Amino acid sequence: MKNVLLNLSFNDNGKKTLNTDIIENVMDELRRERKTAMVLADEDIEEYILLDLIEGEKTDKKDRSLHLNNVLEKKDKFNSDLCQTVSILKLGYMWRVL
């Protein structure tokens, strides 16, 4: 059986771009969009900046403030959607290669 090496890159007028670069850029752009949407919705940005999300995730849900719980739930939802988007992108790249 031959070894098959998948070339997961795109050729754009002679310039090759790895799909991992594209995926990282998409992830960064989605994060920026989320933060922009938070600012436009005026979601208590000053309070959000002061939150310790890492420490908040370690504490029990009942011991957290309502605001911290909401922030962590939205963050989990965003991360779940982000993983789904990245998975779809990767599958799309593999489909094009095959």
PAZAFI-207110 format. One record per atom (N, C-alpha, C): residue number from 0; atom name; x, y, z negated. Coordinates in steps of 0.1 Angstrom, whole numbers, always signed. Example, Ala and Ser with C-alpha at 12.3 -4.5 7.8 and 13.67 -1.06 7.14 Angstrom:
BEGIN
REC resi name    xx    yy    zz
REC    0    N  +132   -57   -78
REC    0   CA  +123   -45   -78
REC    0    C  +132   -33   -78
REC    1    N  +128   -22   -71
REC    1   CA  +137   -11   -71
REC    1    C  +129    +0   -79
This chain:
BEGIN
REC resi name    xx    yy    zz
REC    0    N    +8   -12    +0
REC    0   CA    +0    +0    +0
REC    0    C    +9   +12    +0
REC    1    N    +6   +22    +9
REC    1   CA   +14   +34   +10
REC    1    C   +10   +43    -2
REC    2    N   +20   +51    -6
REC    2   CA   +18   +61   -16
REC    2    C   +12   +73    -8
REC    3    N    +1   +78   -14
REC    3   CA    -6   +89    -7
REC    3    C    -4  +101   -16
REC    4    N    +2  +112   -11
REC    4   CA    +4  +124   -18
REC    4    C    -7  +134   -13
REC    5    N   -15  +139   -22
REC    5   CA   -25  +149   -18
REC    5    C   -19  +162   -18
REC    6    N   -20  +169    -7
REC    6   CA   -16  +183    -6
REC    6    C   -27  +192    -9
REC    7    N   -29  +196   -22
REC    7   CA   -40  +204   -26
REC    7    C   -36  +219   -25
REC    8    N   -34  +223   -12
REC    8   CA   -32  +237   -10
REC    8    C   -39  +241    +3
REC    9    N   -41  +254    +4
REC    9   CA   -48  +260   +15
REC    9    C   -37  +267   +24
REC   10    N   -39  +266   +37
REC   10   CA   -30  +273   +46
REC   10    C   -38  +285   +52
REC   11    N   -34  +297   +48
REC   11   CA   -41  +309   +53
REC   11    C   -31  +317   +61
REC   12    N   -33  +315   +75
REC   12   CA   -24  +321   +84
REC   12    C    -9  +319   +81
REC   13    N    -6  +307   +78
REC   13   CA    +8  +303   +76
REC   13    C   +13  +305   +61
REC   14    N    +4  +311   +53
REC   14   CA    +8  +312   +39
REC   14    C    +1  +302   +31
REC   15    N    +8  +293   +24
REC   15   CA    +2  +282   +16
REC   15    C    +0  +287    +2
REC   16    N   -12  +284    -3
REC   16   CA   -16  +287   -17
REC   16    C   -21  +274   -24
REC   17    N   -15  +271   -35
REC   17   CA   -19  +259   -42
REC   17    C   -32  +261   -48
REC   18    N   -40  +250   -49
REC   18   CA   -53  +252   -55
REC   18    C   -53  +255   -69
REC   19    N   -42  +251   -76
REC   19   CA   -41  +255   -91
REC   19    C   -40  +270   -92
REC   20    N   -33  +276   -83
REC   20   CA   -32  +291   -84
REC   20    C   -46  +297   -82
REC   21    N   -53  +292   -72
REC   21   CA   -67  +297   -69
REC   21    C   -76  +295   -81
REC   22    N   -75  +283   -87
REC   22   CA   -84  +280   -99
REC   22    C   -80  +289  -111
REC   23    N   -67  +291  -113
REC   23   CA   -63  +300  -124
REC   23    C   -69  +314  -122
REC   24    N   -68  +319  -109
REC   24   CA   -73  +332  -106
REC   24    C   -88  +333  -108
REC   25    N   -95  +322  -104
REC   25   CA  -110  +322  -106
REC   25    C  -113  +322  -121
REC   26    N  -106  +314  -129
REC   26   CA  -108  +314  -143
REC   26    C  -106  +328  -149
REC   27    N   -95  +334  -146
REC   27   CA   -92  +348  -151
REC   27    C  -103  +358  -147
REC   28    N  -108  +357  -134
REC   28   CA  -118  +366  -130
REC   28    C  -132  +363  -137
REC   29    N  -135  +351  -140
REC   29   CA  -147  +348  -147
REC   29    C  -146  +353  -162
REC   30    N  -134  +352  -168
REC   30   CA  -133  +358  -181
REC   30    C  -134  +373  -181
REC   31    N  -128  +379  -171
REC   31   CA  -130  +394  -170
REC   31    C  -144  +398  -168
REC   32    N  -152  +390  -160
REC   32   CA  -166  +393  -158
REC   32    C  -174  +392  -171
REC   33    N  -170  +382  -179
REC   33   CA  -177  +380  -191
REC   33    C  -175  +392  -201
REC   34    N  -162  +396  -201
REC   34   CA  -159  +407  -210
REC   34    C  -165  +420  -205
REC   35    N  -165  +422  -192
REC   35   CA  -172  +434  -186
REC   35    C  -187  +434  -189
REC   36    N  -193  +422  -188
REC   36   CA  -207  +421  -191
REC   36    C  -210  +424  -205
REC   37    N  -201  +420  -214
REC   37   CA  -203  +423  -229
REC   37    C  -202  +438  -231
REC   38    N  -193  +445  -225
REC   38   CA  -191  +459  -227
REC   38    C  -203  +466  -221
REC   39    N  -208  +462  -209
REC   39   CA  -220  +469  -203
REC   39    C  -232  +467  -211
REC   40    N  -233  +455  -218
REC   40   CA  -245  +452  -226
REC   40    C  -244  +458  -240
REC   41    N  -233  +465  -242
REC   41   CA  -230  +471  -255
REC   41    C  -232  +461  -267
REC   42    N  -225  +450  -266
REC   42   CA  -227  +439  -276
REC   42    C  -218  +441  -288
REC   43    N  -218  +452  -295
REC   43   CA  -210  +454  -307
REC   43    C  -195  +451  -305
REC   44    N  -189  +457  -295
REC   44   CA  -176  +454  -291
REC   44    C  -166  +456  -302
REC   45    N  -168  +467  -310
REC   45   CA  -158  +470  -321
REC   45    C  -158  +459  -331
REC   46    N  -170  +454  -334
REC   46   CA  -171  +443  -344
REC   46    C  -166  +430  -338
REC   47    N  -168  +428  -325
REC   47   CA  -162  +416  -318
REC   47    C  -147  +416  -319
REC   48    N  -141  +427  -316
REC   48   CA  -126  +428  -316
REC   48    C  -121  +424  -330
REC   49    N  -128  +428  -341
REC   49   CA  -123  +425  -354
REC   49    C  -125  +411  -359
REC   50    N  -133  +403  -351
REC   50   CA  -136  +390  -356
REC   50    C  -124  +381  -354
REC   51    N  -122  +372  -364
REC   51   CA  -112  +362  -363
REC   51    C  -119  +349  -359
REC   52    N  -119  +347  -345
REC   52   CA  -126  +336  -340
REC   52    C  -120  +322  -343
REC   53    N  -106  +322  -344
REC   53   CA  -100  +309  -348
REC   53    C  -103  +305  -362
REC   54    N  -103  +314  -371
REC   54   CA  -106  +311  -385
REC   54    C  -121  +308  -386
REC   55    N  -129  +315  -378
REC   55   CA  -144  +313  -378
REC   55    C  -148  +299  -373
REC   56    N  -141  +294  -364
REC   56   CA  -144  +281  -359
REC   56    C  -141  +270  -369
REC   57    N  -131  +273  -378
REC   57   CA  -128  +263  -389
REC   57    C  -138  +263  -400
REC   58    N  -145  +274  -402
REC   58   CA  -155  +274  -413
REC   58    C  -168  +267  -409
REC   59    N  -176  +263  -419
REC   59   CA  -189  +257  -417
REC   59    C  -198  +268  -411
REC   60    N  -207  +263  -402
REC   60   CA  -216  +272  -396
REC   60    C  -225  +279  -406
REC   61    N  -229  +273  -416
REC   61   CA  -237  +280  -426
REC   61    C  -230  +291  -434
REC   62    N  -216  +290  -434
REC   62   CA  -209  +300  -442
REC   62    C  -205  +312  -433
REC   63    N  -208  +311  -420
REC   63   CA  -204  +322  -411
REC   63    C  -215  +333  -410
REC   64    N  -212  +344  -406
REC   64   CA  -222  +355  -404
REC   64    C  -230  +352  -392
REC   65    N  -242  +357  -391
REC   65   CA  -250  +355  -379
REC   65    C  -244  +360  -367
REC   66    N  -237  +371  -367
REC   66   CA  -230  +377  -356
REC   66    C  -219  +367  -351
REC   67    N  -211  +362  -360
REC   67   CA  -200  +353  -357
REC   67    C  -206  +340  -351
REC   68    N  -217  +335  -356
REC   68   CA  -223  +323  -350
REC   68    C  -228  +325  -336
REC   69    N  -234  +337  -334
REC   69   CA  -238  +340  -320
REC   69    C  -226  +341  -310
REC   70    N  -216  +348  -315
REC   70   CA  -204  +349  -307
REC   70    C  -198  +336  -303
REC   71    N  -197  +327  -313
REC   71   CA  -191  +314  -311
REC   71    C  -200  +305  -302
REC   72    N  -213  +307  -303
REC   72   CA  -222  +299  -294
REC   72    C  -221  +304  -280
REC   73    N  -220  +317  -278
REC   73   CA  -219  +322  -264
REC   73    C  -205  +318  -259
REC   74    N  -195  +318  -267
REC   74   CA  -182  +314  -262
REC   74    C  -182  +300  -258
REC   75    N  -188  +291  -266
REC   75   CA  -189  +277  -263
REC   75    C  -197  +275  -250
REC   76    N  -207  +282  -248
REC   76   CA  -215  +281  -236
REC   76    C  -207  +286  -224
REC   77    N  -200  +297  -225
REC   77   CA  -191  +302  -214
REC   77    C  -181  +291  -211
REC   78    N  -174  +286  -221
REC   78   CA  -163  +276  -218
REC   78    C  -169  +263  -211
REC   79    N  -181  +259  -215
REC   79   CA  -187  +248  -209
REC   79    C  -190  +251  -194
REC   80    N  -196  +263  -192
REC   80   CA  -198  +267  -178
REC   80    C  -185  +268  -170
REC   81    N  -175  +274  -176
REC   81   CA  -162  +275  -170
REC   81    C  -156  +262  -166
REC   82    N  -157  +252  -175
REC   82   CA  -152  +238  -172
REC   82    C  -160  +232  -160
REC   83    N  -173  +235  -160
REC   83   CA  -181  +229  -149
REC   83    C  -177  +236  -136
REC   84    N  -175  +249  -136
REC   84   CA  -171  +256  -124
REC   84    C  -157  +251  -118
REC   85    N  -148  +249  -128
REC   85   CA  -135  +245  -124
REC   85    C  -136  +230  -118
REC   86    N  -144  +222  -124
REC   86   CA  -145  +208  -119
REC   86    C  -151  +208  -105
REC   87    N  -161  +217  -103
REC   87   CA  -167  +217   -89
REC   87    C  -157  +223   -79
REC   88    N  -149  +232   -83
REC   88   CA  -138  +237   -74
REC   88    C  -128  +227   -71
REC   89    N  -124  +219   -81
REC   89   CA  -114  +208   -78
REC   89    C  -120  +198   -69
REC   90    N  -132  +194   -72
REC   90   CA  -139  +184   -63
REC   90    C  -140  +189   -49
REC   91    N  -143  +202   -47
REC   91   CA  -144  +208   -34
REC   91    C  -130  +208   -27
REC   92    N  -120  +210   -34
REC   92   CA  -106  +210   -28
REC   92    C  -103  +196   -23
REC   93    N  -106  +186   -32
REC   93   CA  -103  +172   -29
REC   93    C  -111  +167   -17
REC   94    N  -124  +172   -16
REC   94   CA  -132  +168    -5
REC   94    C  -127  +173    +8
REC   95    N  -122  +185    +8
REC   95   CA  -116  +191   +20
REC   95    C  -103  +184   +24
REC   96    N   -96  +179   +15
REC   96   CA   -83  +173   +18
REC   96    C   -86  +159   +24
REC   97    N   -96  +152   +18
REC   97   CA   -99  +139   +22
REC   97    C  -106  +139   +36
